[in-house]
Amino acid sequence: MQARLKEHWYAVFCKPRGEETAAVNLDNQGYMVYLPRLLTQCRRAGEWVERIGPLFPRYLFLKPRDAAQSLGPVRSTLGVMNLVRFGGQPALIPDNVVEALRARHDPASGVHVQRTAFRPGAAVQIVEGPLRGLEGIFSKETGDERVIVLLDLLGKINSIRVSRDWLTPVT
């Protein structure tokens, strides 16, 4: 059992929007905690804003500091629902999985970065401007707060350059 504790992390299932609270409280109890976070862009009040949130909503990773540290207090920690379990046993996450996640985040900020809200080929809707209400296909960003959208107008596919703020993903 001691070898298992030293070589593996555990996945912790948190209460809704309780990842930060759980991470702080588990850290205060002496556990090693890793909460991967993601920088994304989302629309608020018609504008694109950057937001940092969990990479895996409601989950974080935990590792006991040594073989003697019990996992018992984890379940009663503020912000935690329970350990992720399979067949009644806590799910083990190998060190290399957590290290691979850590290797992919930005060293300066400590977060994973998702630069654009749209990927080429994604369906989008124009929500502002003279073409409001039309749906098209996101083509690419032009680098100046504008993007190119492919629209089917008059039976022909046309490339239209519009403000990135005018788009929303089609769900």
SVG drawing of the C-alpha trace seen along z (x, -y; Angstrom):
<svg xmlns="http://www.w3.org/2000/svg" viewBox="-31 -47 39 50">
<polyline fill="none" stroke="black" stroke-width="0.4" points="0.0,0.0 2.9,-2.4 4.2,-2.1 0.8,-2.9 0.5,-6.2 4.0,-7.4 3.5,-6.7 0.0,-7.9 -2.3,-10.8 -6.0,-10.6 -8.9,-12.4 -11.1,-14.4 -14.7,-15.2 -15.7,-18.7 -18.9,-20.5 -20.2,-22.8 -17.7,-25.7 -15.9,-24.4 -12.6,-23.5 -10.6,-26.5 -12.1,-26.1 -11.3,-22.4 -7.7,-23.0 -7.0,-25.6 -8.4,-23.4 -6.7,-20.2 -3.4,-22.1 -3.9,-23.4 -4.2,-19.8 -0.8,-19.0 -1.8,-17.2 -0.1,-18.0 -2.8,-19.5 -2.9,-20.2 -5.9,-22.1 -5.3,-22.5 -6.8,-25.8 -7.7,-27.1 -7.6,-30.6 -10.5,-30.9 -12.4,-33.7 -16.2,-34.1 -18.8,-36.7 -20.1,-38.9 -22.3,-41.8 -21.6,-41.6 -17.8,-41.7 -15.1,-39.0 -13.5,-38.7 -10.8,-36.4 -11.7,-34.0 -9.7,-31.5 -11.5,-28.4 -10.8,-24.8 -9.6,-22.7 -11.7,-19.8 -14.8,-21.4 -15.5,-19.8 -12.2,-17.8 -8.7,-18.3 -5.8,-16.0 -4.5,-15.1 -1.4,-13.2 -0.7,-12.4 2.6,-13.9 3.7,-10.5 2.5,-6.9 1.3,-7.7 -1.1,-10.4 -4.7,-9.1 -7.2,-9.8 -10.0,-9.8 -10.2,-13.5 -10.6,-14.3 -14.3,-13.5 -15.2,-15.9 -13.1,-18.8 -14.9,-22.0 -15.5,-22.0 -15.1,-18.2 -17.8,-15.7 -15.7,-12.6 -12.7,-10.8 -13.4,-9.4 -13.8,-5.7 -14.1,-2.6 -15.4,0.5 -15.3,-1.1 -11.5,-1.8 -10.1,-5.3 -9.1,-5.8 -5.3,-6.0 -3.8,-8.6 -0.2,-7.8 2.4,-10.5 3.2,-10.8 -0.4,-11.9 -0.3,-14.8 3.2,-15.7 2.1,-15.7 -0.7,-18.2 1.8,-20.4 4.2,-20.3 1.5,-21.8 0.6,-24.8 2.1,-28.3 5.1,-28.5 4.5,-32.3 0.9,-32.1 0.5,-28.5 -2.6,-28.1 -3.4,-26.3 -4.2,-28.7 -7.0,-28.5 -6.5,-31.6 -9.5,-31.6 -13.1,-30.8 -13.6,-29.6 -11.9,-26.8 -11.8,-26.7 -14.8,-24.9 -17.0,-25.8 -20.5,-27.0 -21.0,-30.6 -23.9,-33.1 -23.5,-36.8 -25.2,-38.6 -24.3,-42.2 -24.0,-44.5 -25.8,-44.5 -25.5,-40.7 -27.1,-39.9 -28.9,-36.6 -27.0,-34.9 -25.1,-31.7 -21.8,-30.8 -18.6,-28.9 -15.6,-30.3 -12.6,-30.4 -9.7,-32.2 -8.6,-35.2 -6.9,-38.1 -5.1,-39.3 -6.8,-42.7 -9.8,-41.8 -11.5,-40.7 -12.2,-37.3 -13.2,-35.8 -16.5,-34.0 -17.8,-32.0 -21.4,-32.8 -23.8,-31.3 -25.2,-34.4 -27.1,-34.3 -26.2,-30.7 -22.5,-31.3 -20.0,-30.9 -18.5,-34.4 -15.7,-35.3 -16.8,-38.1 -14.6,-40.0 -16.4,-40.9 -15.5,-41.9 -14.8,-38.9 -17.2,-40.5 -20.1,-40.0 -19.9,-36.2 -21.2,-33.6 -20.9,-29.8 -23.9,-27.9 -25.1,-25.4"/>
</svg>
